[in-house]
Amino acid sequence: MAADLALTFADRIERDVMLVMGEHFHYTPFIAEMTALLRHGSSAVVPGGRFCMTWGEAAKVAAHALDFIGQAPAAR
């Protein structure tokens, strides 16, 4: 389970981490639990997103990533 992996490494991660998961991804019910394991963790759920949301919901994922690193999205 992903939470087991997070338990293994969570205490060694010293940087900010953002978990981004799709609404319909099978680990999303555990996102709060996994985020809580991280010292500097935050999370976001992409509405309508599934397992392969990185290309199916790319604009939404990019918006979360840009917000996380403190950049505004580029104007089109």
C-alpha positions in Angstrom: 0.0 0.0 0.0 1.2 3.5 -0.7 0.8 4.5 3.0 3.4 1.8 3.8 5.9 3.3 1.4 5.1 6.8 2.9 5.8 5.5 6.4 9.2 4.1 5.2 10.4 7.5 3.9 8.2 10.2 5.4 10.5 11.0 8.3 13.5 11.5 6.0 11.9 14.0 3.7 12.9 17.5 4.7 11.5 19.5 1.8 8.0 20.6 1.0 5.9 17.9 -0.6 2.5 18.2 -2.3 0.5 15.0 -3.0 -1.8 15.5 -6.0 -4.3 12.8 -6.7 -7.3 12.4 -8.9 -10.8 12.3 -7.3 -11.4 8.8 -8.6 -7.9 7.3 -7.9 -8.1 4.3 -5.5 -5.6 5.9 -3.0 -7.4 9.2 -2.7 -9.4 8.2 0.4 -6.0 7.9 2.2 -4.6 11.3 1.0 -5.1 13.0 4.4 -3.4 10.1 6.2 -0.4 10.1 3.8 -0.1 13.9 4.0 -0.1 13.9 7.8 3.0 11.6 7.7 5.0 14.3 5.9 6.6 17.0 8.0 6.0 19.6 5.3 3.2 18.1 3.4 0.2 19.4 1.6 -2.3 17.8 -0.8 -4.8 18.5 -3.5 -7.5 16.4 -5.1 -8.2 17.0 -8.8 -12.0 16.9 -9.5 -12.8 14.2 -12.0 -9.3 12.9 -12.1 -8.4 9.3 -12.3 -5.2 7.2 -12.1 -3.8 8.7 -15.3 -4.7 12.3 -14.6 -1.3 13.7 -15.6 -2.4 13.7 -19.2 -6.2 13.5 -18.8 -6.3 16.5 -16.5 -2.9 18.1 -17.3 -4.1 21.7 -17.0 -5.5 21.0 -13.5 -2.4 19.2 -12.4 -0.2 22.0 -13.8 -2.2 24.6 -11.9 -1.6 22.8 -8.6 2.1 22.4 -9.4 2.5 26.1 -10.2 0.6 27.1 -7.1 2.8 24.8 -5.1 6.0 26.4 -6.4 4.6 29.9 -6.1 4.2 30.8 -9.8 1.2 32.1 -11.6 0.1 30.2 -14.7 1.3 31.8 -17.9 -1.3 33.8 -19.8 -2.4 32.3 -23.1 
